[in-house]
Amino acid sequence: MELSYGCDWGGVAMGGSIDMLDAYLKWYRDVRIKGDLDYRSPTQYRRDLGLAA
């Protein structure tokens, strides 16, 4: 997973790593741009289709 590439996890507490993973998953789900969706984020794609508010 891109989140862990080149990271030194020494000294990162369990809570810190969970927070980082949570932020990454929210970005991946809502913000990242996808070519399959006409270079829009999944959230923007759903909004454009009228499936999300």
mmCIF entry with sequence, helices, sheets and N, C-alpha, C, O atoms, coordinates in Angstrom:
data_MODEL
# 
_entry.id   MODEL 
# 
_entity.id                         1 
_entity.type                       polymer 
_entity.pdbx_number_of_molecules   1 
# 
_entity_poly.entity_id                      1 
_entity_poly.type                           'polypeptide(L)' 
_entity_poly.nstd_linkage                   no 
_entity_poly.nstd_monomer                   no 
_entity_poly.pdbx_seq_one_letter_code       MELSYGCDWGGVAMGGSIDMLDAYLKWYRDVRIKGDLDYRSPTQYRRDLGLAA 
_entity_poly.pdbx_seq_one_letter_code_can   MELSYGCDWGGVAMGGSIDMLDAYLKWYRDVRIKGDLDYRSPTQYRRDLGLAA 
_entity_poly.pdbx_strand_id                 A 
# 
loop_
_entity_poly_seq.entity_id 
_entity_poly_seq.num 
_entity_poly_seq.mon_id 
_entity_poly_seq.hetero 
1 1  MET n 
1 2  GLU n 
1 3  LEU n 
1 4  SER n 
1 5  TYR n 
1 6  GLY n 
1 7  CYS n 
1 8  ASP n 
1 9  TRP n 
1 10 GLY n 
1 11 GLY n 
1 12 VAL n 
1 13 ALA n 
1 14 MET n 
1 15 GLY n 
1 16 GLY n 
1 17 SER n 
1 18 ILE n 
1 19 ASP n 
1 20 MET n 
1 21 LEU n 
1 22 ASP n 
1 23 ALA n 
1 24 TYR n 
1 25 LEU n 
1 26 LYS n 
1 27 TRP n 
1 28 TYR n 
1 29 ARG n 
1 30 ASP n 
1 31 VAL n 
1 32 ARG n 
1 33 ILE n 
1 34 LYS n 
1 35 GLY n 
1 36 ASP n 
1 37 LEU n 
1 38 ASP n 
1 39 TYR n 
1 40 ARG n 
1 41 SER n 
1 42 PRO n 
1 43 THR n 
1 44 GLN n 
1 45 TYR n 
1 46 ARG n 
1 47 ARG n 
1 48 ASP n 
1 49 LEU n 
1 50 GLY n 
1 51 LEU n 
1 52 ALA n 
1 53 ALA n 
# 
_struct_asym.id          A 
_struct_asym.entity_id   1 
# 
loop_
_struct_conf.conf_type_id 
_struct_conf.id 
_struct_conf.pdbx_PDB_helix_id 
_struct_conf.beg_label_comp_id 
_struct_conf.beg_label_asym_id 
_struct_conf.beg_label_seq_id 
_struct_conf.pdbx_beg_PDB_ins_code 
_struct_conf.end_label_comp_id 
_struct_conf.end_label_asym_id 
_struct_conf.end_label_seq_id 
_struct_conf.pdbx_end_PDB_ins_code 
_struct_conf.beg_auth_comp_id 
_struct_conf.beg_auth_asym_id 
_struct_conf.beg_auth_seq_id 
_struct_conf.end_auth_comp_id 
_struct_conf.end_auth_asym_id 
_struct_conf.end_auth_seq_id 
_struct_conf.pdbx_PDB_helix_class 
_struct_conf.details 
_struct_conf.pdbx_PDB_helix_length 
HELX_P HELX_P1 AA1 GLU A 2  ? SER A 4  ? GLU A 2  SER A 4  5 ? 3  
HELX_P HELX_P2 AA2 MET A 14 ? ASP A 30 ? MET A 14 ASP A 30 1 ? 17 
HELX_P HELX_P3 AA3 GLY A 35 ? LEU A 37 ? GLY A 35 LEU A 37 5 ? 3  
HELX_P HELX_P4 AA4 PRO A 42 ? LEU A 49 ? PRO A 42 LEU A 49 1 ? 8  
# 
_struct_conf_type.id          HELX_P 
_struct_conf_type.criteria    ? 
_struct_conf_type.reference   ? 
# 
loop_
_atom_site.group_PDB 
_atom_site.id 
_atom_site.type_symbol 
_atom_site.label_atom_id 
_atom_site.label_alt_id 
_atom_site.label_comp_id 
_atom_site.label_asym_id 
_atom_site.label_entity_id 
_atom_site.label_seq_id 
_atom_site.pdbx_PDB_ins_code 
_atom_site.Cartn_x 
_atom_site.Cartn_y 
_atom_site.Cartn_z 
_atom_site.occupancy 
_atom_site.B_iso_or_equiv 
_atom_site.pdbx_formal_charge 
_atom_site.auth_seq_id 
_atom_site.auth_comp_id 
_atom_site.auth_asym_id 
_atom_site.auth_atom_id 
_atom_site.pdbx_PDB_model_num 
ATOM 1   N N  . MET A 1 1  ? 0.845   -1.159 0.000   1.00 0.00 ? 1  MET A N  1 
ATOM 2   C CA . MET A 1 1  ? 0.000   0.000  0.000   1.00 0.00 ? 1  MET A CA 1 
ATOM 3   C C  . MET A 1 1  ? 0.900   1.233  0.000   1.00 0.00 ? 1  MET A C  1 
ATOM 4   O O  . MET A 1 1  ? 1.959   1.228  0.628   1.00 0.00 ? 1  MET A O  1 
ATOM 5   N N  . GLU A 1 2  ? 0.489   2.278  -0.692  1.00 0.00 ? 2  GLU A N  1 
ATOM 6   C CA . GLU A 1 2  ? 1.299   3.487  -0.837  1.00 0.00 ? 2  GLU A CA 1 
ATOM 7   C C  . GLU A 1 2  ? 1.628   4.147  0.495   1.00 0.00 ? 2  GLU A C  1 
ATOM 8   O O  . GLU A 1 2  ? 2.675   4.779  0.638   1.00 0.00 ? 2  GLU A O  1 
ATOM 9   N N  . LEU A 1 3  ? 0.744   4.001  1.459   1.00 0.00 ? 3  LEU A N  1 
ATOM 10  C CA . LEU A 1 3  ? 0.947   4.622  2.762   1.00 0.00 ? 3  LEU A CA 1 
ATOM 11  C C  . LEU A 1 3  ? 2.233   4.137  3.424   1.00 0.00 ? 3  LEU A C  1 
ATOM 12  O O  . LEU A 1 3  ? 2.905   4.911  4.105   1.00 0.00 ? 3  LEU A O  1 
ATOM 13  N N  . SER A 1 4  ? 2.579   2.881  3.235   1.00 0.00 ? 4  SER A N  1 
ATOM 14  C CA . SER A 1 4  ? 3.710   2.315  3.960   1.00 0.00 ? 4  SER A CA 1 
ATOM 15  C C  . SER A 1 4  ? 5.026   2.330  3.198   1.00 0.00 ? 4  SER A C  1 
ATOM 16  O O  . SER A 1 4  ? 6.054   1.988  3.782   1.00 0.00 ? 4  SER A O  1 
ATOM 17  N N  . TYR A 1 5  ? 5.049   2.708  1.927   1.00 0.00 ? 5  TYR A N  1 
ATOM 18  C CA . TYR A 1 5  ? 6.287   2.713  1.154   1.00 0.00 ? 5  TYR A CA 1 
ATOM 19  C C  . TYR A 1 5  ? 7.277   3.711  1.731   1.00 0.00 ? 5  TYR A C  1 
ATOM 20  O O  . TYR A 1 5  ? 6.970   4.892  1.888   1.00 0.00 ? 5  TYR A O  1 
ATOM 21  N N  . GLY A 1 6  ? 8.456   3.223  2.042   1.00 0.00 ? 6  GLY A N  1 
ATOM 22  C CA . GLY A 1 6  ? 9.533   4.093  2.488   1.00 0.00 ? 6  GLY A CA 1 
ATOM 23  C C  . GLY A 1 6  ? 9.339   4.715  3.856   1.00 0.00 ? 6  GLY A C  1 
ATOM 24  O O  . GLY A 1 6  ? 10.037  5.670  4.199   1.00 0.00 ? 6  GLY A O  1 
ATOM 25  N N  . CYS A 1 7  ? 8.423   4.208  4.635   1.00 0.00 ? 7  CYS A N  1 
ATOM 26  C CA . CYS A 1 7  ? 8.168   4.772  5.963   1.00 0.00 ? 7  CYS A CA 1 
ATOM 27  C C  . CYS A 1 7  ? 8.954   4.028  7.024   1.00 0.00 ? 7  CYS A C  1 
ATOM 28  O O  . CYS A 1 7  ? 9.105   2.808  6.964   1.00 0.00 ? 7  CYS A O  1 
ATOM 29  N N  . ASP A 1 8  ? 9.446   4.767  7.985   1.00 0.00 ? 8  ASP A N  1 
ATOM 30  C CA . ASP A 1 8  ? 10.066  4.184  9.163   1.00 0.00 ? 8  ASP A CA 1 
ATOM 31  C C  . ASP A 1 8  ? 9.017   4.238  10.268  1.00 0.00 ? 8  ASP A C  1 
ATOM 32  O O  . ASP A 1 8  ? 8.714   5.307  10.796  1.00 0.00 ? 8  ASP A O  1 
ATOM 33  N N  . TRP A 1 9  ? 8.470   3.085  10.610  1.00 0.00 ? 9  TRP A N  1 
ATOM 34  C CA . TRP A 1 9  ? 7.381   3.034  11.586  1.00 0.00 ? 9  TRP A CA 1 
ATOM 35  C C  . TRP A 1 9  ? 7.893   2.943  13.019  1.00 0.00 ? 9  TRP A C  1 
ATOM 36  O O  . TRP A 1 9  ? 7.093   2.865  13.952  1.00 0.00 ? 9  TRP A O  1 
ATOM 37  N N  . GLY A 1 10 ? 9.221   2.952  13.212  1.00 0.00 ? 10 GLY A N  1 
ATOM 38  C CA . GLY A 1 10 ? 9.761   2.934  14.555  1.00 0.00 ? 10 GLY A CA 1 
ATOM 39  C C  . GLY A 1 10 ? 9.411   4.230  15.282  1.00 0.00 ? 10 GLY A C  1 
ATOM 40  O O  . GLY A 1 10 ? 9.588   5.321  14.740  1.00 0.00 ? 10 GLY A O  1 
ATOM 41  N N  . GLY A 1 11 ? 8.934   4.109  16.461  1.00 0.00 ? 11 GLY A N  1 
ATOM 42  C CA . GLY A 1 11 ? 8.583   5.287  17.243  1.00 0.00 ? 11 GLY A CA 1 
ATOM 43  C C  . GLY A 1 11 ? 7.177   5.803  16.996  1.00 0.00 ? 11 GLY A C  1 
ATOM 44  O O  . GLY A 1 11 ? 6.764   6.785  17.613  1.00 0.00 ? 11 GLY A O  1 
ATOM 45  N N  . VAL A 1 12 ? 6.435   5.159  16.104  1.00 0.00 ? 12 VAL A N  1 
ATOM 46  C CA . VAL A 1 12 ? 5.043   5.561  15.859  1.00 0.00 ? 12 VAL A CA 1 
ATOM 47  C C  . VAL A 1 12 ? 4.155   4.691  16.726  1.00 0.00 ? 12 VAL A C  1 
ATOM 48  O O  . VAL A 1 12 ? 4.184   3.464  16.633  1.00 0.00 ? 12 VAL A O  1 
ATOM 49  N N  . ALA A 1 13 ? 3.371   5.333  17.564  1.00 0.00 ? 13 ALA A N  1 
ATOM 50  C CA . ALA A 1 13 ? 2.482   4.591  18.456  1.00 0.00 ? 13 ALA A CA 1 
ATOM 51  C C  . ALA A 1 13 ? 1.347   3.960  17.664  1.00 0.00 ? 13 ALA A C  1 
ATOM 52  O O  . ALA A 1 13 ? 1.052   4.381  16.545  1.00 0.00 ? 13 ALA A O  1 
ATOM 53  N N  . MET A 1 14 ? 0.716   2.954  18.246  1.00 0.00 ? 14 MET A N  1 
ATOM 54  C CA . MET A 1 14 ? -0.390  2.260  17.586  1.00 0.00 ? 14 MET A CA 1 
ATOM 55  C C  . MET A 1 14 ? -1.496  3.244  17.205  1.00 0.00 ? 14 MET A C  1 
ATOM 56  O O  . MET A 1 14 ? -2.033  3.172  16.099  1.00 0.00 ? 14 MET A O  1 
ATOM 57  N N  . GLY A 1 15 ? -1.837  4.151  18.101  1.00 0.00 ? 15 GLY A N  1 
ATOM 58  C CA . GLY A 1 15 ? -2.877  5.136  17.816  1.00 0.00 ? 15 GLY A CA 1 
ATOM 59  C C  . GLY A 1 15 ? -2.498  6.042  16.659  1.00 0.00 ? 15 GLY A C  1 
ATOM 60  O O  . GLY A 1 15 ? -3.352  6.410  15.852  1.00 0.00 ? 15 GLY A O  1 
ATOM 61  N N  . GLY A 1 16 ? -1.234  6.401  16.572  1.00 0.00 ? 16 GLY A N  1 
ATOM 62  C CA . GLY A 1 16 ? -0.771  7.251  15.471  1.00 0.00 ? 16 GLY A CA 1 
ATOM 63  C C  . GLY A 1 16 ? -0.859  6.542  14.136  1.00 0.00 ? 16 GLY A C  1 
ATOM 64  O O  . GLY A 1 16 ? -1.245  7.142  13.133  1.00 0.00 ? 16 GLY A O  1 
ATOM 65  N N  . SER A 1 17 ? -0.503  5.265  14.119  1.00 0.00 ? 17 SER A N  1 
ATOM 66  C CA . SER A 1 17 ? -0.574  4.516  12.862  1.00 0.00 ? 17 SER A CA 1 
ATOM 67  C C  . SER A 1 17 ? -2.024  4.294  12.446  1.00 0.00 ? 17 SER A C  1 
ATOM 68  O O  . SER A 1 17 ? -2.329  4.310  11.254  1.00 0.00 ? 17 SER A O  1 
ATOM 69  N N  . ILE A 1 18 ? -2.915  4.089  13.398  1.00 0.00 ? 18 ILE A N  1 
ATOM 70  C CA . ILE A 1 18 ? -4.339  3.928  13.085  1.00 0.00 ? 18 ILE A CA 1 
ATOM 71  C C  . ILE A 1 18 ? -4.901  5.224  12.518  1.00 0.00 ? 18 ILE A C  1 
ATOM 72  O O  . ILE A 1 18 ? -5.679  5.194  11.565  1.00 0.00 ? 18 ILE A O  1 
ATOM 73  N N  . ASP A 1 19 ? -4.515  6.368  13.095  1.00 0.00 ? 19 ASP A N  1 
ATOM 74  C CA . ASP A 1 19 ? -4.976  7.666  12.592  1.00 0.00 ? 19 ASP A CA 1 
ATOM 75  C C  . ASP A 1 19 ? -4.480  7.904  11.176  1.00 0.00 ? 19 ASP A C  1 
ATOM 76  O O  . ASP A 1 19 ? -5.221  8.414  10.335  1.00 0.00 ? 19 ASP A O  1 
ATOM 77  N N  . MET A 1 20 ? -3.221  7.537  10.903  1.00 0.00 ? 20 MET A N  1 
ATOM 78  C CA . MET A 1 20 ? -2.665  7.712  9.564   1.00 0.00 ? 20 MET A CA 1 
ATOM 79  C C  . MET A 1 20 ? -3.378  6.818  8.556   1.00 0.00 ? 20 MET A C  1 
ATOM 80  O O  . MET A 1 20 ? -3.667  7.247  7.439   1.00 0.00 ? 20 MET A O  1 
ATOM 81  N N  . LEU A 1 21 ? -3.660  5.588  8.943   1.00 0.00 ? 21 LEU A N  1 
ATOM 82  C CA . LEU A 1 21 ? -4.374  4.665  8.065   1.00 0.00 ? 21 LEU A CA 1 
ATOM 83  C C  . LEU A 1 21 ? -5.787  5.167  7.792   1.00 0.00 ? 21 LEU A C  1 
ATOM 84  O O  . LEU A 1 21 ? -6.255  5.108  6.656   1.00 0.00 ? 21 LEU A O  1 
ATOM 85  N N  . ASP A 1 22 ? -6.459  5.652  8.807   1.00 0.00 ? 22 ASP A N  1 
ATOM 86  C CA . ASP A 1 22 ? -7.814  6.187  8.646   1.00 0.00 ? 22 ASP A CA 1 
ATOM 87  C C  . ASP A 1 22 ? -7.826  7.363  7.680   1.00 0.00 ? 22 ASP A C  1 
ATOM 88  O O  . ASP A 1 22 ? -8.691  7.436  6.806   1.00 0.00 ? 22 ASP A O  1 
ATOM 89  N N  . ALA A 1 23 ? -6.881  8.282  7.824   1.00 0.00 ? 23 ALA A N  1 
ATOM 90  C CA . ALA A 1 23 ? -6.804  9.435  6.927   1.00 0.00 ? 23 ALA A CA 1 
ATOM 91  C C  . ALA A 1 23 ? -6.525  8.987  5.497   1.00 0.00 ? 23 ALA A C  1 
ATOM 92  O O  . ALA A 1 23 ? -7.107  9.532  4.559   1.00 0.00 ? 23 ALA A O  1 
ATOM 93  N N  . TYR A 1 24 ? -5.643  8.004  5.313   1.00 0.00 ? 24 TYR A N  1 
ATOM 94  C CA . TYR A 1 24 ? -5.332  7.497  3.974   1.00 0.00 ? 24 TYR A CA 1 
ATOM 95  C C  . TYR A 1 24 ? -6.561  6.857  3.336   1.00 0.00 ? 24 TYR A C  1 
ATOM 96  O O  . TYR A 1 24 ? -6.849  7.103  2.165   1.00 0.00 ? 24 TYR A O  1 
ATOM 97  N N  . LEU A 1 25 ? -7.285  6.042  4.093   1.00 0.00 ? 25 LEU A N  1 
ATOM 98  C CA . LEU A 1 25 ? -8.464  5.372  3.545   1.00 0.00 ? 25 LEU A CA 1 
ATOM 99  C C  . LEU A 1 25 ? -9.556  6.371  3.162   1.00 0.00 ? 25 LEU A C  1 
ATOM 100 O O  . LEU A 1 25 ? -10.236 6.184  2.154   1.00 0.00 ? 25 LEU A O  1 
ATOM 101 N N  . LYS A 1 26 ? -9.727  7.414  3.945   1.00 0.00 ? 26 LYS A N  1 
ATOM 102 C CA . LYS A 1 26 ? -10.706 8.456  3.582   1.00 0.00 ? 26 LYS A CA 1 
ATOM 103 C C  . LYS A 1 26 ? -10.280 9.171  2.309   1.00 0.00 ? 26 LYS A C  1 
ATOM 104 O O  . LYS A 1 26 ? -11.116 9.456  1.452   1.00 0.00 ? 26 LYS A O  1 
ATOM 105 N N  . TRP A 1 27 ? -8.989  9.463  2.176   1.00 0.00 ? 27 TRP A N  1 
ATOM 106 C CA . TRP A 1 27 ? -8.487  10.096 0.950   1.00 0.00 ? 27 TRP A CA 1 
ATOM 107 C C  . TRP A 1 27 ? -8.713  9.173  -0.238  1.00 0.00 ? 27 TRP A C  1 
ATOM 108 O O  . TRP A 1 27 ? -9.199  9.609  -1.281  1.00 0.00 ? 27 TRP A O  1 
ATOM 109 N N  . TYR A 1 28 ? -8.361  7.893  -0.086  1.00 0.00 ? 28 TYR A N  1 
ATOM 110 C CA . TYR A 1 28 ? -8.473  6.927  -1.175  1.00 0.00 ? 28 TYR A CA 1 
ATOM 111 C C  . TYR A 1 28 ? -9.927  6.763  -1.608  1.00 0.00 ? 28 TYR A C  1 
ATOM 112 O O  . TYR A 1 28 ? -10.216 6.647  -2.799  1.00 0.00 ? 28 TYR A O  1 
ATOM 113 N N  . ARG A 1 29 ? -10.831 6.754  -0.647  1.00 0.00 ? 29 ARG A N  1 
ATOM 114 C CA . ARG A 1 29 ? -12.250 6.547  -0.935  1.00 0.00 ? 29 ARG A CA 1 
ATOM 115 C C  . ARG A 1 29 ? -12.911 7.791  -1.511  1.00 0.00 ? 29 ARG A C  1 
ATOM 116 O O  . ARG A 1 29 ? -13.770 7.673  -2.385  1.00 0.00 ? 29 ARG A O  1 
ATOM 117 N N  . ASP A 1 30 ? -12.538 8.974  -1.049  1.00 0.00 ? 30 ASP A N  1 
ATOM 118 C CA . ASP A 1 30 ? -13.290 10.185 -1.371  1.00 0.00 ? 30 ASP A CA 1 
ATOM 119 C C  . ASP A 1 30 ? -12.587 11.194 -2.267  1.00 0.00 ? 30 ASP A C  1 
ATOM 120 O O  . ASP A 1 30 ? -13.259 11.933 -2.988  1.00 0.00 ? 30 ASP A O  1 
ATOM 121 N N  . VAL A 1 31 ? -11.263 11.251 -2.248  1.00 0.00 ? 31 VAL A N  1 
ATOM 122 C CA . VAL A 1 31 ? -10.570 12.386 -2.847  1.00 0.00 ? 31 VAL A CA 1 
ATOM 123 C C  . VAL A 1 31 ? -9.747  12.035 -4.081  1.00 0.00 ? 31 VAL A C  1 
ATOM 124 O O  . VAL A 1 31 ? -9.649  12.848 -5.001  1.00 0.00 ? 31 VAL A O  1 
ATOM 125 N N  . ARG A 1 32 ? -9.152  10.842 -4.123  1.00 0.00 ? 32 ARG A N  1 
ATOM 126 C CA . ARG A 1 32 ? -8.218  10.529 -5.207  1.00 0.00 ? 32 ARG A CA 1 
ATOM 127 C C  . ARG A 1 32 ? -8.885  10.638 -6.573  1.00 0.00 ? 32 ARG A C  1 
ATOM 128 O O  . ARG A 1 32 ? -10.078 10.368 -6.713  1.00 0.00 ? 32 ARG A O  1 
ATOM 129 N N  . ILE A 1 33 ? -8.125  11.025 -7.553  1.00 0.00 ? 33 ILE A N  1 
ATOM 130 C CA . ILE A 1 33 ? -8.604  11.190 -8.912  1.00 0.00 ? 33 ILE A CA 1 
ATOM 131 C C  . ILE A 1 33 ? -8.420  9.871  -9.662  1.00 0.00 ? 33 ILE A C  1 
ATOM 132 O O  . ILE A 1 33 ? -7.354  9.259  -9.597  1.00 0.00 ? 33 ILE A O  1 
ATOM 133 N N  . LYS A 1 34 ? -9.459  9.436  -10.373 1.00 0.00 ? 34 LYS A N  1 
ATOM 134 C CA . LYS A 1 34 ? -9.400  8.184  -11.118 1.00 0.00 ? 34 LYS A CA 1 
ATOM 135 C C  . LYS A 1 34 ? -9.662  8.440  -12.596 1.00 0.00 ? 34 LYS A C  1 
ATOM 136 O O  . LYS A 1 34 ? -10.597 9.157  -12.951 1.00 0.00 ? 34 LYS A O  1 
ATOM 137 N N  . GLY A 1 35 ? -8.845  7.862  -13.442 1.00 0.00 ? 35 GLY A N  1 
ATOM 138 C CA . GLY A 1 35 ? -9.034  7.968  -14.881 1.00 0.00 ? 35 GLY A CA 1 
ATOM 139 C C  . GLY A 1 35 ? -10.317 7.300  -15.345 1.00 0.00 ? 35 GLY A C  1 
ATOM 140 O O  . GLY A 1 35 ? -10.966 7.770  -16.279 1.00 0.00 ? 35 GLY A O  1 
ATOM 141 N N  . ASP A 1 36 ? -10.687 6.191  -14.686 1.00 0.00 ? 36 ASP A N  1 
ATOM 142 C CA . ASP A 1 36 ? -11.916 5.482  -15.045 1.00 0.00 ? 36 ASP A CA 1 
ATOM 143 C C  . ASP A 1 36 ? -13.169 6.321  -14.803 1.00 0.00 ? 36 ASP A C  1 
ATOM 144 O O  . ASP A 1 36 ? -14.222 6.050  -15.379 1.00 0.00 ? 36 ASP A O  1 
ATOM 145 N N  . LEU A 1 37 ? -13.054 7.318  -13.968 1.00 0.00 ? 37 LEU A N  1 
ATOM 146 C CA . LEU A 1 37 ? -14.200 8.184  -13.648 1.00 0.00 ? 37 LEU A CA 1 
ATOM 147 C C  . LEU A 1 37 ? -14.051 9.545  -14.317 1.00 0.00 ? 37 LEU A C  1 
ATOM 148 O O  . LEU A 1 37 ? -14.492 10.559 -13.777 1.00 0.00 ? 37 LEU A O  1 
ATOM 149 N N  . ASP A 1 38 ? -13.435 9.563  -15.483 1.00 0.00 ? 38 ASP A N  1 
ATOM 150 C CA . ASP A 1 38 ? -13.201 10.800 -16.237 1.00 0.00 ? 38 ASP A CA 1 
ATOM 151 C C  . ASP A 1 38 ? -12.382 11.794 -15.432 1.00 0.00 ? 38 ASP A C  1 
ATOM 152 O O  . ASP A 1 38 ? -12.659 12.994 -15.450 1.00 0.00 ? 38 ASP A O  1 
ATOM 153 N N  . TYR A 1 39 ? -11.381 11.300 -14.731 1.00 0.00 ? 39 TYR A N  1 
ATOM 154 C CA . TYR A 1 39 ? -10.445 12.114 -13.945 1.00 0.00 ? 39 TYR A CA 1 
ATOM 155 C C  . TYR A 1 39 ? -11.169 12.965 -12.905 1.00 0.00 ? 39 TYR A C  1 
ATOM 156 O O  . TYR A 1 39 ? -10.892 14.152 -12.736 1.00 0.00 ? 39 TYR A O  1 
ATOM 157 N N  . ARG A 1 40 ? -12.097 12.319 -12.222 1.00 0.00 ? 40 ARG A N  1 
ATOM 158 C CA . ARG A 1 40 ? -12.796 12.924 -11.091 1.00 0.00 ? 40 ARG A CA 1 
ATOM 159 C C  . ARG A 1 40 ? -12.607 12.018 -9.888  1.00 0.00 ? 40 ARG A C  1 
ATOM 160 O O  . ARG A 1 40 ? -12.266 10.843 -10.024 1.00 0.00 ? 40 ARG A O  1 
ATOM 161 N N  . SER A 1 41 ? -12.832 12.575 -8.724  1.00 0.00 ? 41 SER A N  1 
ATOM 162 C CA . SER A 1 41 ? -12.791 11.761 -7.512  1.00 0.00 ? 41 SER A CA 1 
ATOM 163 C C  . SER A 1 41 ? -14.075 10.932 -7.452  1.00 0.00 ? 41 SER A C  1 
ATOM 164 O O  . SER A 1 41 ? -15.078 11.308 -8.059  1.00 0.00 ? 41 SER A O  1 
ATOM 165 N N  . PRO A 1 42 ? -14.057 9.811  -6.729  1.00 0.00 ? 42 PRO A N  1 
ATOM 166 C CA . PRO A 1 42 ? -15.284 9.022  -6.591  1.00 0.00 ? 42 PRO A CA 1 
ATOM 167 C C  . PRO A 1 42 ? -16.443 9.846  -6.025  1.00 0.00 ? 42 PRO A C  1 
ATOM 168 O O  . PRO A 1 42 ? -17.587 9.681  -6.449  1.00 0.00 ? 42 PRO A O  1 
ATOM 169 N N  . THR A 1 43 ? -16.155 10.719 -5.085  1.00 0.00 ? 43 THR A N  1 
ATOM 170 C CA . THR A 1 43 ? -17.206 11.560 -4.511  1.00 0.00 ? 43 THR A CA 1 
ATOM 171 C C  . THR A 1 43 ? -17.776 12.510 -5.561  1.00 0.00 ? 43 THR A C  1 
ATOM 172 O O  . THR A 1 43 ? -18.993 12.663 -5.657  1.00 0.00 ? 43 THR A O  1 
ATOM 173 N N  . GLN A 1 44 ? -16.915 13.145 -6.343  1.00 0.00 ? 44 GLN A N  1 
ATOM 174 C CA . GLN A 1 44 ? -17.381 14.062 -7.379  1.00 0.00 ? 44 GLN A CA 1 
ATOM 175 C C  . GLN A 1 44 ? -18.169 13.316 -8.455  1.00 0.00 ? 44 GLN A C  1 
ATOM 176 O O  . GLN A 1 44 ? -19.173 13.822 -8.956  1.00 0.00 ? 44 GLN A O  1 
ATOM 177 N N  . TYR A 1 45 ? -17.720 12.131 -8.803  1.00 0.00 ? 45 TYR A N  1 
ATOM 178 C CA . TYR A 1 45 ? -18.420 11.309 -9.790  1.00 0.00 ? 45 TYR A CA 1 
ATOM 179 C C  . TYR A 1 45 ? -19.835 10.990 -9.320  1.00 0.00 ? 45 TYR A C  1 
ATOM 180 O O  . TYR A 1 45 ? -20.796 11.150 -10.074 1.00 0.00 ? 45 TYR A O  1 
ATOM 181 N N  . ARG A 1 46 ? -19.961 10.539 -8.070  1.00 0.00 ? 46 ARG A N  1 
ATOM 182 C CA . ARG A 1 46 ? -21.287 10.241 -7.528  1.00 0.00 ? 46 ARG A CA 1 
ATOM 183 C C  . ARG A 1 46 ? -22.150 11.484 -7.463  1.00 0.00 ? 46 ARG A C  1 
ATOM 184 O O  . ARG A 1 46 ? -23.346 11.429 -7.748  1.00 0.00 ? 46 ARG A O  1 
ATOM 185 N N  . ARG A 1 47 ? -21.552 12.606 -7.091  1.00 0.00 ? 47 ARG A N  1 
ATOM 186 C CA . ARG A 1 47 ? -22.299 13.860 -7.008  1.00 0.00 ? 47 ARG A CA 1 
ATOM 187 C C  . ARG A 1 47 ? -22.785 14.269 -8.402  1.00 0.00 ? 47 ARG A C  1 
ATOM 188 O O  . ARG A 1 47 ? -23.926 14.709 -8.550  1.00 0.00 ? 47 ARG A O  1 
ATOM 189 N N  . ASP A 1 48 ? -21.946 14.131 -9.408  1.00 0.00 ? 48 ASP A N  1 
ATOM 190 C CA . ASP A 1 48 ? -22.332 14.485 -10.779 1.00 0.00 ? 48 ASP A CA 1 
ATOM 191 C C  . ASP A 1 48 ? -23.451 13.592 -11.314 1.00 0.00 ? 48 ASP A C  1 
ATOM 192 O O  . ASP A 1 48 ? -24.251 14.035 -12.138 1.00 0.00 ? 48 ASP A O  1 
ATOM 193 N N  . LEU A 1 49 ? -23.518 12.338 -10.857 1.00 0.00 ? 49 LEU A N  1 
ATOM 194 C CA . LEU A 1 49 ? -24.577 11.434 -11.267 1.00 0.00 ? 49 LEU A CA 1 
ATOM 195 C C  . LEU A 1 49 ? -25.865 11.628 -10.454 1.00 0.00 ? 49 LEU A C  1 
ATOM 196 O O  . LEU A 1 49 ? -26.898 11.033 -10.761 1.00 0.00 ? 49 LEU A O  1 
ATOM 197 N N  . GLY A 1 50 ? -25.788 12.456 -9.431  1.00 0.00 ? 50 GLY A N  1 
ATOM 198 C CA . GLY A 1 50 ? -26.949 12.684 -8.579  1.00 0.00 ? 50 GLY A CA 1 
ATOM 199 C C  . GLY A 1 50 ? -27.129 11.603 -7.538  1.00 0.00 ? 50 GLY A C  1 
ATOM 200 O O  . GLY A 1 50 ? -28.208 11.485 -6.956  1.00 0.00 ? 50 GLY A O  1 
ATOM 201 N N  . LEU A 1 51 ? -26.091 10.803 -7.285  1.00 0.00 ? 51 LEU A N  1 
ATOM 202 C CA . LEU A 1 51 ? -26.183 9.732  -6.304  1.00 0.00 ? 51 LEU A CA 1 
ATOM 203 C C  . LEU A 1 51 ? -25.722 10.161 -4.916  1.00 0.00 ? 51 LEU A C  1 
ATOM 204 O O  . LEU A 1 51 ? -25.899 9.420  -3.949  1.00 0.00 ? 51 LEU A O  1 
ATOM 205 N N  . ALA A 1 52 ? -25.139 11.336 -4.809  1.00 0.00 ? 52 ALA A N  1 
ATOM 206 C CA . ALA A 1 52 ? -24.655 11.840 -3.521  1.00 0.00 ? 52 ALA A CA 1 
ATOM 207 C C  . ALA A 1 52 ? -25.008 13.313 -3.392  1.00 0.00 ? 52 ALA A C  1 
ATOM 208 O O  . ALA A 1 52 ? -25.093 14.041 -4.381  1.00 0.00 ? 52 ALA A O  1 
ATOM 209 N N  . ALA A 1 53 ? -25.209 13.725 -2.174  1.00 0.00 ? 53 ALA A N  1 
ATOM 210 C CA . ALA A 1 53 ? -25.562 15.133 -1.934  1.00 0.00 ? 53 ALA A CA 1 
ATOM 211 C C  . ALA A 1 53 ? -24.342 16.003 -1.866  1.00 0.00 ? 53 ALA A C  1 
ATOM 212 O O  . ALA A 1 53 ? -24.456 17.213 -1.670  1.00 0.00 ? 53 ALA A O  1 
# 
